[in-house]
Amino acid sequence: MKMFKTMTVAGAFAGAMLSGTASFAQEKFVTIGTGGQTGVYFVVGQSICRLVNRGTADHGLKCTAPSTGGSIANINAIKAGDMDMGVAQSDWQYHAYNGTSEYEGNKFDKERAVFSVHGEPFTIMARTDSGVKAFDDLKGKRVNVGNPGSGSAGTMDVVLDAKGWTKADFSLASELKPAEQAAALGDNKVDAITYTVGHPNGSIQEASSTVDATLVSVEGPEIDKLVADNPYYAKAVIPGGMYKGSPDDTNTFGVRATFVTSADVPDETIYQVVKAVFDNFDRFKSLHPAFANLKEEEMISAGLSAPLHDGAVKYYKERGWME
Ligand code: GLU
């Protein structure tokens, strides 16, 4: 996918001439890859940009955060130099930097971590009339596995592999985007939808309010092994009562949403972005319920496997969070 390249614009030139000063602010456009509009990545990107753009007069950065296909699409766009930053699941951050899984033979050495954000449970919601209560009940059912380029669909592949299943074990494996899947569940086009995502989110909310549906547990020895073998996975619980039709806790596993960039993005850019977030941290946390419990100390290490970007390190040292 082609997005804005970083570019510079002498935006304030006319103003500088009028006021008779020789200096003018240089505006530089930076782009953050997000996800579907009913997910949480979109809010992460929009929130960061909102904070960055409050300081454009000082630092010159103008930030945009368009909707994208998700983690893998974002990492690929950053690698290609088409985007500056993006949100990505901790498992895909890991695989891109280490050249494993989908990134075998396609290592992203210059990938850099910035911070991590909210947890993202691997989430399945099924129509109540499908009878699906646990992952194994999905055999023979119509399942939306998610759009190509999403971290969510990638993690679904990992789970299928771990179970010794393939997509052929479903009677239908659709590739609808997050914004389309709630309606597909409501219209009985699929029995279940899958989404690795922070909670609460619009997509699952919409699905559970459109049709009688319930969250599905994802447990068992194969999941225990995935969590034990891989640093970027952890057990996760979706709290009961968050969505209509799911009054009890749902056990599953999950990843963390992380914010990534490339070593090719200037230190000053990442420094200013990180500063905008952490200088205004209470404001940032208030922008989505999934951010409410974020803690600075955790965000600069949990779920990060690529090296931290130098511009982020500069800020974290200034705050005394790193030696
Ligand atoms: N984790 C999802 C993905 O990478 C995106 C979730 C979201 O947009 O909040 O595909």
Residues whose N, C-alpha, C, O or C-beta is under 5 A from the ligand:
A	BS01	LIG	G35 G36 G39 V40 Y41 F42 G69 G70 S71 Q89 S150 G151 S152 T196 V197 G198
